[in-house]
Amino acid sequence: MKKRKTEQNHDLLYRYGAAIALALFTVFNCIFTRNFVSVTTFWNLLVQSTTILMLAMGMTLVIATGGIDISVGSTMALSAIVLALCVSKGHIAAGVILAVLLAAAGGLFAGTLVARFRILPMVATLSLQYMLRGIAKVVVDGYRISCMNDAFTGFARIRIGGVVPIQVLIIVLTVAVMYIVVNRMSFGAKLEAYGNNPAAARISGINTMALCTFCFVLCSIFASFAGILETARVTSCDPATMGYQLETDAIAAVVVGGTPVTGGKPNILGTFCGAVLLQMVTIMVNMHNITYSYSLMIKTVIIVAAVYLHRRGHR
């Protein structure tokens, strides 16, 4: 009985650990980080978390199936390049639509390889990662593309009521919609069932092939959203650096947020807390004028702790 209670406590810590850690880091920074307690820092934290959060939202769905998608950084890059090329010619709407459609096609490709041909998610998305990054570089000959279109870049500078950055509104809406879809609709129940036991889900009548493929498509679409928002914010796009290695931060946010890495119930609010927590670590290190490498070490400790709690809670 005592052992079972301990395991339940570990499971609770894993599910809500990101929120607890975020609260603790916030208190720490309020006390020890100079100029942390300010409206500007708060808005910057959320704005800079937007890209990772978008990637992590889609990654949450894929990881909940028991898979992984390491191509999101390259998907983000190709979407951003296509968008920047269209915007530079004044075709903003066409650029956004084309970027999303290309990303969805990439997700459909990866999802089909995983669901229909039973190729390991890591292998399928690794091949897609190389292919999309290569295409992004070839399209612009490896050069950075400027995106100086006031109608487009001005979007990233919008403040609701003159105070709240538009990215914060996007975050709130994204998290709210994803939470409802996962926790209040049949899609979430099917996703959890598939993540826990694909064979049982298939026997119960769930179209597991379509479900798995759809999750990869959504993951890629979220990656395109991240590319669109990041391009609008920085007003340019480099095919070599846009989205580079951001898949690792996205995966970390999901794992820290409490979604089981082996598949199961997705934790949307946990992913949000995980993304903000990881970005807070980066900001904390910068504000203390410490080498960026230390932020990687801190993030590693957080990730290892999250995985440890998950294993302890599911023994």
C-alpha positions as CSV (number, residue, x, y, z in Angstrom):
1,M,0.0,0.0,0.0
2,K,2.8,2.4,0.9
3,K,4.7,1.6,-2.3
4,R,1.5,2.2,-4.4
5,K,1.0,5.5,-2.7
6,T,4.6,6.6,-3.3
7,E,4.2,5.7,-7.0
8,Q,1.0,7.7,-7.2
9,N,2.8,10.7,-5.6
10,H,5.6,10.4,-8.2
11,D,3.0,10.2,-11.0
12,L,1.3,13.4,-9.7
13,L,4.7,15.1,-9.6
14,Y,5.3,14.0,-13.1
15,R,1.9,15.3,-14.3
16,Y,2.2,18.6,-12.5
17,G,5.9,18.9,-12.1
18,A,6.3,21.5,-14.9
19,A,3.8,23.8,-13.2
20,I,5.5,23.3,-9.8
21,A,9.0,23.9,-11.3
22,L,7.8,27.0,-13.2
23,A,6.4,28.4,-10.0
24,L,9.7,27.7,-8.1
25,F,11.8,29.2,-10.9
26,T,9.6,32.3,-11.0
27,V,10.0,32.8,-7.2
28,F,13.7,32.3,-7.5
29,N,14.0,34.8,-10.3
30,C,11.8,37.3,-8.5
31,I,14.3,37.2,-5.6
32,F,17.7,36.7,-7.2
33,T,17.4,38.0,-10.8
34,R,17.7,41.7,-11.2
35,N,15.0,43.5,-13.2
36,F,13.1,40.2,-13.6
37,V,10.0,41.6,-11.9
38,S,8.8,43.8,-14.7
39,V,6.0,43.9,-17.2
40,T,8.5,44.0,-20.1
41,T,10.3,40.8,-18.9
42,F,6.9,39.1,-18.5
43,W,5.8,39.9,-22.0
44,N,9.3,39.0,-23.5
45,L,9.1,35.7,-21.8
46,L,5.8,34.8,-23.3
47,V,6.6,36.2,-26.8
48,Q,9.9,34.3,-26.9
49,S,8.1,31.1,-25.8
50,T,5.7,31.3,-28.8
51,T,7.9,29.5,-31.3
52,I,8.7,26.6,-29.0
53,L,5.1,26.4,-27.7
54,M,3.8,26.1,-31.3
55,L,6.3,23.3,-32.1
56,A,5.5,21.6,-28.7
57,M,1.7,21.6,-29.2
58,G,2.1,19.5,-32.3
59,M,4.8,17.4,-30.8
60,T,2.5,16.6,-27.8
61,L,0.1,14.9,-30.2
62,V,2.8,12.8,-31.8
63,I,4.4,11.8,-28.6
64,A,1.0,10.9,-27.2
65,T,0.8,8.3,-30.0
66,G,4.1,6.8,-28.8
67,G,6.0,8.4,-31.7
68,I,8.3,11.4,-32.2
69,D,8.8,14.0,-35.0
70,I,12.3,15.4,-35.3
71,S,11.6,17.1,-38.6
72,V,9.6,20.0,-37.1
73,G,12.6,22.4,-37.2
74,S,13.2,21.7,-40.9
75,T,9.5,22.0,-41.6
76,M,9.5,25.3,-39.9
77,A,12.5,26.4,-42.0
78,L,10.9,25.4,-45.4
79,S,7.6,27.0,-44.4
80,A,9.4,30.2,-43.4
81,I,11.4,30.3,-46.7
82,V,8.4,29.8,-48.9
83,L,6.5,32.4,-46.9
84,A,9.3,35.0,-47.1
85,L,9.6,34.5,-50.9
86,C,5.9,35.1,-51.3
87,V,5.8,38.1,-48.9
88,S,8.7,39.8,-50.6
89,K,6.6,39.8,-53.7
90,G,3.5,41.1,-51.8
91,H,1.6,37.9,-51.7
92,I,1.1,37.5,-48.0
93,A,-2.1,35.4,-48.0
94,A,-0.8,33.1,-50.7
95,G,2.5,32.7,-48.8
96,V,0.7,31.7,-45.6
97,I,-1.5,29.2,-47.3
98,L,1.3,27.7,-49.3
99,A,3.5,27.4,-46.2
100,V,0.8,25.5,-44.3
101,L,0.0,23.2,-47.2
102,L,3.6,22.3,-47.8
103,A,4.0,21.5,-44.1
104,A,0.8,19.4,-44.1
105,A,2.2,17.5,-47.1
106,G,5.4,16.8,-45.2
107,G,3.4,15.6,-42.2
108,L,1.2,13.4,-44.4
109,F,4.4,11.8,-45.9
110,A,5.9,11.1,-42.4
111,G,2.6,9.9,-41.0
112,T,2.0,7.5,-43.9
113,L,5.5,6.1,-43.5
114,V,4.9,5.5,-39.8
115,A,1.2,4.3,-39.9
116,R,1.0,2.4,-43.1
117,F,4.5,1.2,-43.8
118,R,5.4,0.7,-40.1
119,I,8.7,2.6,-40.4
120,L,10.0,3.8,-37.0
121,P,9.0,7.5,-36.3
122,M,12.6,8.4,-35.7
123,V,13.8,7.0,-39.0
124,A,10.8,8.4,-41.0
125,T,11.1,12.0,-39.6
126,L,14.9,11.9,-39.8
127,S,14.7,11.4,-43.5
128,L,12.1,14.1,-43.8
129,Q,14.3,16.4,-41.7
130,Y,17.2,16.2,-44.1
131,M,15.0,16.4,-47.2
132,L,13.1,19.6,-46.0
133,R,16.2,21.4,-44.8
134,G,17.9,20.6,-48.1
135,I,15.0,21.9,-50.1
136,A,14.9,25.1,-48.1
137,K,18.6,25.7,-48.8
138,V,18.3,24.9,-52.5
139,V,15.3,27.2,-53.0
140,V,17.3,30.2,-52.0
141,D,20.8,29.0,-52.8
142,G,21.6,29.0,-49.0
143,Y,21.1,32.8,-48.7
144,R,19.2,34.6,-46.0
145,I,15.9,36.1,-47.3
146,S,14.7,39.5,-46.1
147,C,11.0,39.9,-45.3
148,M,10.6,43.6,-45.0
149,N,6.9,44.0,-45.7
150,D,5.2,46.3,-43.2
151,A,1.8,44.7,-43.7
152,F,3.3,41.4,-42.6
153,T,6.0,42.2,-40.1
154,G,3.7,44.8,-38.5
155,F,1.5,41.9,-37.4
156,A,4.2,40.7,-34.9
157,R,4.3,44.2,-33.3
158,I,0.5,44.5,-32.7
159,R,-0.4,45.0,-29.0
160,I,-3.9,44.4,-27.9
161,G,-5.2,47.5,-26.1
162,G,-1.7,48.9,-26.6
163,V,-0.4,46.6,-23.9
164,V,-0.7,42.8,-24.6
165,P,1.5,41.5,-27.5
166,I,-0.4,39.6,-30.2
167,Q,1.7,36.5,-29.6
168,V,0.2,36.3,-26.1
169,L,-3.3,36.2,-27.5
170,I,-2.2,33.5,-30.0
171,I,-0.7,31.5,-27.1
172,V,-3.9,31.7,-25.0
173,L,-6.1,30.8,-28.0
174,T,-3.9,27.9,-29.0
175,V,-3.7,26.4,-25.6
176,A,-7.4,26.8,-25.0
177,V,-8.4,25.2,-28.3
178,M,-5.9,22.3,-27.9
179,Y,-7.1,21.7,-24.3
180,I,-10.7,21.5,-25.4
181,V,-9.9,19.2,-28.3
182,V,-7.8,16.8,-26.2
183,N,-9.9,16.8,-23.0
184,R,-13.5,17.5,-24.1
185,M,-13.7,15.8,-27.5
186,S,-13.6,12.2,-28.7
187,F,-10.3,12.8,-30.5
188,G,-8.5,13.1,-27.1
189,A,-10.0,9.8,-25.9
190,K,-9.1,8.0,-29.1
191,L,-5.6,9.5,-28.9
192,E,-5.1,8.4,-25.3
193,A,-6.4,4.9,-26.1
194,Y,-4.1,4.6,-29.1
195,G,-1.1,5.8,-27.1
196,N,-1.7,3.4,-24.3
197,N,-2.4,0.3,-26.5
198,P,-2.5,0.6,-30.3
199,A,-3.7,-3.0,-30.8
200,A,-6.5,-2.6,-28.3
201,A,-7.5,0.7,-29.9
202,R,-7.6,-0.9,-33.3
203,I,-9.8,-3.8,-32.0
204,S,-12.2,-1.3,-30.4
205,G,-12.9,0.2,-33.8
206,I,-10.6,3.2,-33.8
207,N,-9.0,3.9,-37.2
208,T,-5.5,4.0,-35.8
209,M,-3.8,4.5,-39.2
210,A,-5.8,7.7,-39.9
211,L,-5.4,8.9,-36.3
212,C,-1.6,8.4,-36.3
213,T,-1.2,10.1,-39.7
214,F,-3.5,13.0,-38.7
215,C,-1.3,13.7,-35.6
216,F,1.8,13.9,-37.8
217,V,0.0,16.3,-40.2
218,L,-1.1,18.5,-37.3
219,C,2.4,18.5,-35.9
220,S,3.8,19.8,-39.2
221,I,1.0,22.4,-39.5
222,F,2.0,23.7,-36.0
223,A,5.6,23.8,-37.2
224,S,4.5,26.0,-40.1
225,F,2.7,28.3,-37.7
226,A,5.9,28.6,-35.7
227,G,7.8,29.5,-38.9
228,I,5.2,32.1,-39.9
229,L,5.3,33.8,-36.5
230,E,9.1,33.7,-36.2
231,T,9.5,35.2,-39.7
232,A,7.1,38.0,-38.9
233,R,9.0,38.7,-35.6
234,V,12.6,38.7,-37.0
235,T,11.7,40.0,-40.5
236,S,14.1,37.6,-42.2
237,C,14.7,33.9,-42.8
238,D,18.0,31.9,-42.9
239,P,17.5,28.4,-44.3
240,A,20.5,27.1,-42.3
241,T,19.4,28.5,-38.9
242,M,15.7,28.9,-38.9
243,G,14.3,26.2,-36.6
244,Y,17.7,24.5,-36.3
245,Q,17.6,22.0,-33.4
246,L,14.4,23.5,-32.0
247,E,12.9,20.0,-32.2
248,T,14.9,19.2,-29.1
249,D,13.4,22.1,-27.2
250,A,9.9,21.1,-28.4
251,I,10.4,17.5,-27.3
252,A,11.8,18.6,-24.0
253,A,8.8,20.9,-23.3
254,V,6.5,17.9,-23.9
255,V,8.4,15.5,-21.8
256,V,8.8,18.0,-18.9
257,G,5.1,18.9,-19.3
258,G,4.0,15.4,-18.4
259,T,3.0,13.7,-21.6
260,P,4.3,10.0,-21.4
261,V,7.2,9.5,-23.8
262,T,5.9,6.0,-24.4
263,G,2.5,7.3,-25.4
264,G,-0.7,7.9,-23.5
265,K,-2.7,10.9,-22.3
266,P,-1.4,14.2,-23.7
267,N,-0.9,17.0,-21.2
268,I,-1.6,20.3,-23.0
269,L,-1.3,22.6,-19.9
270,G,1.8,20.7,-18.9
271,T,3.4,21.4,-22.3
272,F,2.6,25.1,-22.0
273,C,4.3,25.2,-18.6
274,G,7.2,23.2,-19.9
275,A,7.8,25.5,-22.9
276,V,7.6,28.6,-20.7
277,L,9.9,27.0,-18.1
278,L,12.6,26.2,-20.6
279,Q,12.4,29.7,-22.0
280,M,12.6,31.1,-18.5
281,V,15.8,29.2,-17.9
282,T,17.3,30.8,-21.0
283,I,16.2,34.3,-20.0
284,M,17.5,33.7,-16.4
285,V,20.9,32.7,-17.7
286,N,21.1,35.7,-20.0
287,M,20.1,38.1,-17.3
288,H,22.8,36.8,-15.0
289,N,25.4,37.2,-17.8
290,I,26.2,33.5,-17.7
291,T,27.4,31.4,-20.6
292,Y,24.5,29.9,-22.6
293,S,26.0,26.4,-22.1
294,Y,24.8,26.5,-18.5
295,S,21.2,26.8,-19.6
296,L,21.6,23.6,-21.5
297,M,22.9,21.9,-18.3
298,I,20.0,23.2,-16.3
299,K,17.5,22.0,-18.9
300,T,19.1,18.6,-18.9
301,V,18.6,18.2,-15.2
302,I,15.0,19.2,-15.6
303,I,14.4,16.7,-18.4
304,V,16.1,13.9,-16.5
305,A,14.1,14.6,-13.4
306,A,10.8,14.5,-15.4
307,V,11.7,11.2,-17.0
308,Y,12.7,9.8,-13.6
309,L,9.4,10.7,-12.1
310,H,7.6,9.2,-15.0
311,R,9.4,5.9,-14.6
312,R,8.9,5.8,-10.8
313,G,5.2,6.5,-11.2
314,H,4.6,3.7,-13.8
315,R,6.6,0.9,-12.3
